[in-house]
């Protein structure tokens, strides 16, 4: 019984470290989506860039501060003519949707970039 209780306590302590992965597919090549992902991580004011890899199209960023600090990542993966964006952020106890928020910000950055290209 003590062993089961100890395992349960260990799981509860580490549960916030497990992250959900959100996968979204965009109907464009990853080379067209990557600038929006980079721009979101760099310029949104919501993230601190930890690491960007232009070759592998990986962005690692920090969210929050103090004890609420957590690290997330976004990875782009080609799927034929489409691009899959995988976003992973550790769960946070305040019922926030960090993976969904990152996707919304990427969508906004992408729309702004596309609007700026139009004459």
C-alpha positions in Angstrom: 0.0 0.0 0.0 2.8 2.4 0.8 4.4 1.6 -2.5 1.2 2.4 -4.4 0.8 5.6 -2.4 4.5 6.6 -3.2 4.0 5.9 -6.9 0.8 8.0 -6.9 2.5 10.9 -5.2 5.4 10.6 -7.6 3.0 10.7 -10.6 1.2 13.8 -9.1 4.5 15.6 -8.6 5.7 14.9 -12.1 2.3 15.3 -14.0 3.0 19.0 -14.8 6.1 17.9 -16.6 4.2 15.9 -19.1 3.1 17.9 -22.1 0.5 17.5 -24.6 1.5 17.7 -28.2 -0.6 19.7 -30.6 -0.3 18.9 -34.3 -1.7 21.2 -36.9 -1.3 20.8 -40.7 -0.9 23.9 -43.0 -1.4 23.7 -46.7 2.0 25.1 -47.6 5.6 24.1 -47.5 7.4 24.4 -44.2 9.8 27.0 -45.7 6.8 29.3 -46.0 5.5 28.6 -42.5 8.9 28.8 -40.7 9.2 32.7 -40.8 5.8 32.9 -39.0 6.9 30.5 -36.3 10.2 32.4 -35.8 8.4 35.7 -35.9 5.9 34.5 -33.3 8.7 33.2 -31.0 10.8 36.4 -31.4 8.4 39.2 -31.7 5.1 38.4 -30.0 6.2 39.6 -26.5 4.8 36.4 -25.0 7.9 34.2 -25.4 11.6 34.4 -24.8 13.6 32.6 -27.5 15.8 29.9 -26.1 16.9 28.2 -29.4 16.1 28.5 -33.1 17.4 26.1 -35.7 16.7 27.2 -39.2 17.9 24.0 -40.8 15.7 21.6 -38.7 13.0 24.3 -38.2 12.9 24.0 -34.5 12.0 26.8 -32.1 12.4 26.5 -28.3 11.0 29.2 -26.2 10.3 30.1 -22.5 6.9 31.2 -21.2 6.1 32.8 -17.9 8.5 33.6 -15.1 9.6 32.5 -11.6 7.9 29.2 -10.6 5.6 29.5 -13.5 8.4 29.3 -16.0 8.1 26.6 -18.6 9.7 25.8 -21.9 7.9 25.0 -25.1 8.9 23.9 -28.5 7.6 24.0 -32.1 8.9 21.7 -34.8 7.9 21.8 -38.4 7.7 18.6 -40.4 7.1 18.3 -44.1 4.1 16.2 -45.1 4.2 16.2 -48.9 3.1 19.6 -50.1 1.8 20.4 -46.6 3.6 21.2 -43.3 2.8 19.9 -39.9 3.6 22.1 -36.9 4.0 20.2 -33.6 3.8 22.4 -30.5 4.7 21.0 -27.1 4.4 22.9 -23.8 4.3 21.4 -20.3 0.9 21.6 -18.7 0.4 24.5 -16.3 -2.0 24.4 -13.4 -3.9 27.5 -14.4 -5.9 25.9 -17.1 -4.1 27.8 -19.8 -3.9 26.5 -23.4 -0.3 27.4 -24.2 -0.2 25.1 -27.3 -3.4 26.6 -28.7 -2.3 30.1 -27.9 1.0 29.6 -29.8 -0.9 28.3 -32.8 -3.2 31.3 -32.8 -0.3 33.6 -32.6 1.5 31.8 -35.5 -1.8 32.1 -37.6 -1.9 35.8 -36.9 1.7 36.3 -37.7 1.3 34.3 -40.9 -1.8 36.4 -41.9 0.1 39.6 -41.2 3.0 38.5 -43.3 0.8 37.4 -46.2 -1.1 40.8 -46.0 2.2 42.7 -46.1 3.2 40.9 -49.3 0.0 41.9 -51.2 0.2 45.2 -53.0 
